[in-house]
Amino acid sequence: MIFGRRALVPLVLAVALSVPAAAQDAKVVPESRAEMQLSFAPLVKQTANAVVNVYAERVVERRSVFADPFFEEFFGQRMPNRTEKQSSLGSGVIVGRNGVVVTNNHVIEGADDIKVALADGREFPCKIMLKDDRLDLAVLKIQSDGPFDIIPIGDSDAVEVGDLVLAMGNPFGVGQTVTSGIVSALARNQISSGDFGFFIQTDAAINPGNSGGGLIDMNGQLIGINTAIFSRGGGSNGVGFAIPANLVKVFVASAEGGGGSFIRPFIGATFEPVTSEVAEALGLDRARGALVTAVAANGPAAAAGIKPGQVVSAVNGIAVEHPDALGYRLTTVGIGHEARVTISDNGETRDVVLKLEQAPETSPRDERLIEGRNPFAGAVVANLSPRLAEELRMPASLQGVVVTEINRGSPAARIGLEPKDIVRSVNGTAIDSSETLETVVAEDASVWRVEIERDGQIIRQFFR
């Protein structure tokens, strides 16, 4: 913490706990021993009842060695596989008085039974309203009428590096725990294995079990959902990450609106980070923004006049640090709205209006399970479109017939076919639709010549 009389440093606790939000522009630091001995207790009492423990239980099947046909042949019976229950523990935040809870997807993934326990000891069953593994968010509904205490969702764009925060959750299952710290950094990416890359970083201690808990500001508002840590031994090293509240707000609204899935805006363009070499070549003063590398015809980006080689530097006046930040900004604007996008092009900067819409299904997906005596038997294939590409996390510009699923033990699995493979040709016939593929493989061929595109590379194989 920096000590002095600057105007934009963390808010003193006395001001944070007693002054309305509108009067908090003049941020100051503790200047006396008495001020340093102030307590977070009033803020904890205000918010603790809305932070819950999330218990997820799943039934898994353990294969028994006695289930092998060998034992049935020699001993006359086969012992069935056994099942057992596995439990996981995380945290959550009540954001709706009717019992709407936000947590991480990885806390409840695969669960057959979910319960939440409140700070006052009450427990309730829950149902899943919406979940998304790419954002690692889930929305639950407590099976009770309530009303429940809540933590209001704040504006994470108002958060500054150095702001004081509390992290609340249930680390290691020891019970509700509160830790304090500051916002260490903003717009962190490349943190998790998912495709979401825009986190608030904090040094408030976050440990296993804190996942899904709240990162709370000095106004008692939710500014993030704690989701990840950097750790060598599994414990807190002071480097934790939270999903910003503005994305949580959009996600909760989607859950309450129904639909069953969270839909991201379709941009119709691909982007790369601006490296120092790219910045120098384009005459930019810093390596920041999202470099446009390709633009799909007839997409929103093309309609807005965005072209390859340009750099997106801001959305609605807020700076864009990298492509992940661009995706975050457009997602929080939401489908059906317009975004003012700042473009840097040949040293000039201008704004364009980007209409945000759902990815189109330009051709019916016509999903088919391939059967018969051929290398593709057991594969489910479909016609690619921007919407299906979005669902499969593939570039929207790809076209053709894509593998969406492979049945275990099938001929398709044995030859090494994988989901997201694009079938380009079979025995010299170009594959332009799932119907064409089904027709071609119905022929009784003795040799199969197959061309597959995988991650941009063409793979040619022969099968008998």
N, C-alpha and C positions, 0 to 999 in steps of 0.2 A: 504494500500500500504506500502511496506517495503522500507525505505529510506536508502541509502548507495551506495556502489560502486560494487555491485554484477553484474555478467555477464549475468544472466538468469532471470532478472526481467523485468517488462513491459517497452516497448520502449518509450522513450521520444517523445513528439509530434513533436518537430522540426525535429528529425531524421525520424519519421514515414511519415512526409509529404514531405520530400525533398530528402531522400536517397533511391536509388533503392533497391529492395527486396534482391538482392544478397549481399548487404553490410550491412544487418541488423542482422548479427550474434551477434554483440556486443551490447546487450541491456543495456541501462542505464536508470536512473531515473532523474526527474527534480531536479536540484541542486541550482536553483536561483529563485528569485521572477519573473524575466522576463520569464523564461522557464515555470513557473506555469501559466502564463497569456497567453500562446499560445492558439490558437483557432482551433476547429474542422471544422470551416467554409469551408476551401478549400476542405476537404474530403466530406462534405455534398453536396457542389455544384457539385462535381464529380459524386455523386451517386443518388441524390434526384430524378432526372427525371425518373429513372428506378424503383422506388418504387411507386406502384399504389394502389388506393382504389378499392376494389372488391365489387360490389353490386349484390347480389343474390336474385331473386324474385321467390316465389313459390305460386301456387294457392292451397288453402286448402278448403275442404268442411266442413261446419258446419251443423250438423244435426239439423233440425227444429223439435220441438215437434209436429208441425202441419202436419209432414210427416207421423205420425203414422196412420195405417189403421183405428183406432178408430174414427178419425175425418172424414175420408172418409165415414164411415158407418153412422155417425149421421149428418154430415153437407154436404154430397154430393160431397165433393172434398177434395183432399189431397194437402197441400202446399209443394212444392219441397224444398229440402235442399238448403241452400244458400252457395255461394262460396265467398271467400275473398282472397286478396293477402297479403302475409307476406313477409317482406324484412329482410335480414340480411346483415351486413356490416363487411368486413374484409379487409385484405391487401394482396398484392402480389408483386412479384419481376419479372421484365422482364429480362430473361436470354438469349434470342435469338433476334437478330436484326430484324427477321421476325415477332416478336410479340409473342414469346413463354413466357408464364407467369407461375411461380410456386406459389402455395398457399397451404393452408390446405384443406383437404377434407371436414372437418366439416364446412368450410365457404360456400361451394357451394353445400353441400349435399341436394338432393331433389329439386334443383332449376330448374325452367322452363325457366328462362331468366337470363343471366349473363352479366354484363357490367363492364368495368374497366374505371376508371377516372385517367388521368395522372396529374402530378403536374402542368402542364401548362394549365389545365382546359379542355382539350380534352377528350371526352368520346367515347368508342368503344364497340360494342357488341363482345361477345366471344363465342367460342364453347369449349366443354370439349374434350381434346385429351386422357387423361388417369386419372383415380382416383383410390384410394385404401384406404378403411377405416381402414385397419390394420396398415398402415404406417401413416395415416392421411396426405396424400399428394395428390395434384391434379395438373395437367398441363393443362393450357388453351392456346388457340390460338386466339389472337386478329384478328378480321375480317377486316384487313387492311394490305396493302403491306409494310408499314413502309418506311424507316428503323426507328427503335426505339433505344433509348439509352438503354444500358444494364449494369448490374453488373456482371462481370465475376465470375464464380464459382471457389472458391479457394480450397485449400487442408485442410480439417478440421483435418486431422491427424497431421498437423504441429502446431495446436493450443496448447498452454500451459496454465495451470492455472495461472492467474495473467495478461494475455494479455489484453490490452485495446480493447474495442469493442464499436460499436454504434448499437442501436436498432432503426429501422425505420419502421413506420407504421401509422395507423390512429386510435388511441385509442378513444373509445367512440364517434366516428364520428366527432370529433372536427376538423379534417384536419391533413395533414401530420405532424408528430411529430418525433423529434429526441431525444433520451436519450442516455447517456453514462454510461459505467461501465467497469467491468472486467469479464473475464471468471472465474467463481467461482469454477467450478468442471467439470470433464469429466466423460463420461461413466455412467451417472445416469440412473437407471432403476426403474421399478415399479412406474412410474409417471402417466401414462394414463391408460384408461380402455382397450386400444388396446393391441395387442401382441408385439408391438415394444417397446424395452426397452434400448435405447442407446441415451442419450440426452447430449447436452452441457448445463451446468447451468450458468446463468449470473445474476448479480445484477443490470444490466441496466433495468430501469423501463419498464415493459411490462404489458399492461392492455387490457381489452376486446376491440376488434377492431384491436389490433396489430397482431392477428393470421394471419399467412401467410406472414407477413412482414419479412424484412431481418435483420440478425445479421451480421454486417460488420466489418472486421478487419481494421487495420491502413493502409493497402495497397489498400483499396477500393474494396476488394474482398468479395464475399458472403461466409461466413463460416457456416451459419445455417439459417433455416426457423423457426421463432418464433412460438411456437405452444401451450404452456401451462404455467400456473402459479400456485403457491401454494398461496392461499388467503383465509382468513376467511370472508372478507367483499366484495369480488369481485374486489378489487383494488390491485395495486402492493405492495408487501411486500419485494421486493428485491430478490425474488426467482423465476426466470423465466427459461424456458427450450426451447431449439431450436433443431430441427432435423439437424444432421450434414450434411455439404455440400457434402461430398463424397457419401452419400446415395442419396441425391438430384440429383447429377450428373448421377448416374446409372438410377434413375427413369426417368429423362428427356430423356436420351438416349433410354429407353424402349418406351416412348411415341412417340418419333420421328421415331422409328422403326416400329410402328404399332403393331397390335396384339390384342389390346383391353384390356389386363390385364397384371399386373406385376407378373412375375413368379419368385419365390424364388428357390434357389438351393435345391435339394433333398439330404439330408445327409445320411438317412437310419439309424439314431440312435437317441436316446433320452438322455437328459442331465438334471442334477440337480446342484444347487449351491454347492460349496464346503464349508461346515460348519467347524467351529473350531474343532468339534469332528471328522469329516471325515479327516481333514488335519492331525490331530494328529495320527489317526489310519493308515494313508497312509504314514506317515513319511515326510509330507510336512512342509516347514518352515513357510508357511502362508496360510490362508484360502482364496484362490483365484483360479479361473479357472472354468472349466465345467466338472463335473463328469459324465462319461459315465455310464448309467444305463441299456441300452438295445441296441442291434444292430440287424438290420433287415438282414436276409439272402439275399445274392446277391445284396446288396446295395453298394453305394460308400464307406461308412465307413468300411464295411466288406472287400471290395476289398483292402482297404488301410491297413488292419491289425489292425484296431481299435477294442478294446474289452471292455466289461463291466468291471468296476473297475478302468479303466485308467482315467487320468485327462488331458484334453486339456488345455494347459497353454499359447499357443501363436499361431497366424496365420501369416505367412510370417514375422516372427520376432517381431510382435507387440503383447504385452501381452494381454491375455484374462482375464477379471476380473470376468465374470459370464456367464451363458448360453446365456443371451440376447446379450452380447458383442460378443460371438462366432457367433451367428446368424447374427449380423450386419457385422462382418468382412467377413464372407463367402458371404453374399449378395452383398457387395461392390466389391468383387472379380468378381462375376458374373458367370452365366451359360456358359459352354463351355470352362472354364479356369481351371487351377489347382492351388490348394492352398497348401503351405508347412505348415503342422500342427505339432506343437510340443506336444509330448505326454510324460507325467510323469507316470512311471510304476515301482512299487517296488523300488523306490528310484533312478531309472535311467531315463534319459531324452533322447529322440531321436525324429527325424523328420520323418514324413511320407508324402506321396503325396496323396492328396485327389482330385479326379476328380469331378468337380461340374457339375451336369446334372439336367435336369427337372425330376420331379417325374414321374415314369412310370405308365401307365394305364395297369396293368398286366391282368386285365379282363375287357371286355366291360361293361360300367356302366349300359346299358340296363334299362334306367329310365322308370318306369311305374306308371300310376295313377291307384290305386286300386278302383274298383267300386263294386256295388252289396250290398247285405244284409249281412254285416260282420263288425266286429269292426274296420277293417283297411280302410273301405271305406272313400275316401277323402284324403288318404295319398299318397304322391309320394315317391316311393322307388327306390333304385338303388344298384348295386353291388359295394362294397367297393374296392378301389385300393389305392395305395399310392398317386396318383394324386388327386382322389376325397377326400381322407382324408386330404390332404393339403388344398384343397379348403374349406373344412368344419371345418378346424382347429382341426383336430382329430389326434391322434397318427397314424403314417404311418403303424405300425405293425398290426392294426386292420383289420379283415376280416369279411365278411358276407354281409347281406342286411341291408342298412341303410335308415332311413327316412330322406328325404331331404326337404320336404315341407308338410304342413298340411293345407288343405282348412278350412277356418273359418266356424264353425257351422256344420261340418261334423261329422259322427260317430267317426272317429279317433280323432277329437278334443275333443269330449264329453267324451271319455274314458281317456283323459289325455295323449295321445301319443304326443311326442315332436320331432322336428327335431334333428338329431344326435342319436336318439334311434336306436339300432341294434336289429333286429328281430331274435331271436335265434331258437324258435320253435313255432309251432301252432298245438294244439291237438296231441302232441307227435311226430310230423314230423319235423325233423331238416330242417331249411331254409338255403339253400346254394346259392340261386340265386333269383332274383326278379321274374323270371318266375315260380320258385317253389312256392313262396308265392302266386302269382296270381292263380295258379292251386289249391293250398290247400284251399284258402278262397272261391273259387267258389263252394265248396261243401256246401250243405244246412245243416249245423250243428245246433243242438239245444243248445249246450253248446260249448263255446270256451275257451280252455286252452292255454294261451299265456305266453311265456317267452321273456322278453325284457332285453337287457343290456343297462344300462344308467350310464355313468361315472364309468365304471368298476364294477358296482353292478348289479346282476341279480334280476329282478322284475318278480314275478309270479302272474298272475291275471286270474280270471274266469269271463266270461261274458255269458249272456243268450240272 
